Amino acid sequence: MNVIKYAHKINGFSSLNITKLDVLSGIKTLKVATHYELDGQKLNGSMPATVQNLARCKTIYKELPGWTEDITKAKTFAELPRNARDYITFIE
C-alpha cells in the first residue's frame, strides 16, 4: 500500500482497478504490505531515495482472512463473500 500511496502522491489518480480477485480464492490468509520501515522509521506514502536504501527496508504486512468461495460469477460487490469485501475495503 505504501507504493500505492506514493504513486497517488505523484500521479493524483482517483480510482484503482482491481483485477484477478478470483485467483485469491482458497488462500487461507492474505498478506497485504502496508508500509516500509527504514532504520526503524515508518515510510508512509514515501519511498527511499536510493535503491540501496530500498534494499534495507523492512516490509510490514497486515494479515487478512481469505475466502474459499468461487467468485468467478460475481458481478457486484454485494455478491462477493464477506472476506473478499473486507479485503477490497481495506485496500480502499
Secondary structure, 3 states (H helix, E strand, C coil): CHHHHHHHHHHCCCCCCCCCHHHHCCCCEEEEEEEEEECCEEECCCCCCCHHHHHHCEEEEEEEECCCCCCCCCCCHHHCCHHHHHHHHHHC
